Amino acid sequence: MVRGGHVQKKILLLLLGSLALGLSRSPDRSIRIIKEIGREWQKINRRQLYRSVKSLYDSKLIKKETDKKGNISFVLTGKGRKKALSFQLFSMEIKKPATWDSQWRLVVFDIPEHQKNKREIFRMHLRNLLFFELQKSVFVHPYDCRKEIDNITDHYQLGRYVRFIVANTIDNEVQLKTHFEI
């Protein structure tokens, strides 16, 4: 993904949104997904769209399917879904609630040396999510973030090395409250 990379990224995410639509059981959520997908498709320049779809197809990130009526559609391949999910990982944010529930979320990990790259990427994700680093492999956050951590650990297949702990107190709580402006 070199030229038109942002368009290719958008196409993959929109196709992933279509997948989310198929998995959604809520009519309200389905309508929101459809509206958002429609708005985003309209923003893409048609010439860039054609080149980007061809490039994604050539890269085997999407595939062409034809139904019995001859209608052609493009869908994500497994490789394309993985790539689109990786884009989502980098845009995740932990929502700050109106009031803090006085609980600390600790992420503790011991990722083996032979998976050093995954360990560094995992640390990078935690920093991007604004975790506070207590130690090299112990990070803390004041807000609910279980879903985000599960998404990251699932994507990189690190579940067996990562522990998620919810704690009522931490001995340096004053420093943490100051850091997170609680």
N, C-alpha and C positions, 0 to 999 in steps of 0.2 A: 504494500500500500504506500506508494510514493506520491504520484500526482493524483490530485483529487481525493487524497486520503481522508479528509474530513467528510467528504460526501460518502465514501465507502463506509466509514465508521457510522454515519447516520443511517445508511441503508441497513447495515447489520443490526443496529439497535431498533430500527423500525420493524424489521422482520422478527426480532426477538419480542417486540411488543405485540406483534400478531400472534406469536406463540402464546404469550400471556393471555391474550384475548380468548384463545381456544381453551385455555385452562381455567379461565375465570368462571365462577358459578354465580356471580352477582350481576344482575342486569345493570345496575347503576354503574358498577365498575366497568363492565363491557362498553357501555355508552361513553364513559370518560376516555377509555383507551381508544375507541374508534375515532372520537373527535380529535384527540391529540395526534394520532397517527395521520389523519387526514390533513391537519394543519402543517405538520412537518413535511409530508410528501410535497405539498404545494410550494414549499420554500426551496426545493431543489431545482436547479437549472436543468432543463431536459437534456441538453447535450452532455453535461457532466454526468447526469443520471445514466445515460446510455453507456458512456465510457466506463463508469464505475461499476455498473452491473456486469459488463463484459469482463472487467478485471477481476471482480469477485468470483465470477463463474470460472474463469481461467485458473484462478487460485484454489478452486474447489471449496470455497467458503459458502457458496450457494449452489443449488442445482435447479434445473428446469423440470417441471412436472406438467404433463398434459393430461387432462381428464377425458372422459368418454365423449364429451361434446366438442373436443378440440381446443378448449380453453387452456392457455398456458399460464402457469404461475411459477414464481421463483420462491424457493423455501431454503431455510438454513440447513446446511449439512451439520453433522456433529462437530466438525472442525470450526464451522462458522458460528455455531451456538457458543462454543467455548471462547472464541475470540470476542464475540459480542458481550458475553458475561464478564470477560476480563475488563472491557471498557467500563462496564457498570461498577466494577469493584473500585476503580479509580475515581468515580464520581460520587461514591457513597458519603453521606454525612450522618452524624449522630444528632438527632433532634433534641434540642434543649426544652424540657417541659417548663410550664409556668412556675411550678414549685418543685424543688428538689425533694426526693423521697428519703434523704439521709442514708442512702445505701451507696457503697463503693463497689465498682465492678473491677475485679482484678483479672488480668489475663496472664497466666503463667505458662511458659513453654520450655521444652527441652528438645529441640529439633537436632537430630544427629549431625555430626560433622559432614557426612557424605551427602547431606541435603543442605549444605551451607547456603547455596543460592536461594532456596526457598525460605530459609531462616531470615536472610537479609530482606527479602521481599516482604515477608510477614511483618518484620519490624517496620519497614517503610510504610506499610498499610496502617499500622497502629499509630505511627507518627502523623500520617495524613489525616487520621480520624481524631487527632489532637489528644491522644492518650498522654499521660505523664509517665515518664520512664523512672520507676523506682530503682530498678537494677537492670542489667543487660537483658534479662529474660522475664522481667516482671513489670507489667504496665497497669496503670489504673485510670479509671474514668468514672465520673460521678453519675452519668446518665445511662439509662437502659440501652444496651448495645449488643445484646445477645444475638439478635438476628444478623447483624453486620459481621460479628466474629464467626458465626456459623457459616455464613456465605464465603468468607475468606478461607476458613479451614477446609470447607468442602471443596472449593475450587482448586486449592493446592494439595488436597488430600493429606492434610496435616492433623486431622482430628485426634489421632492417637497420641500426639505429642503436646497438645494444647489443653489446658484446663481453664475453665471460666468459674470464678468465685465471686459471690456476692457477700460483702462484709458490712457490718454495722459501724465498726470503728477501725481506724488505722492510727498508729501512734504519732504520725506526722500530719494529722488531719488539718491543723491550722495552716501549714504550708500548702497543702492541697487545696483547701478552700480559697486561699489567696490566689493560687495559680489559676483555678477555674472560676474565680470571681463569684463565689457562692456566698 
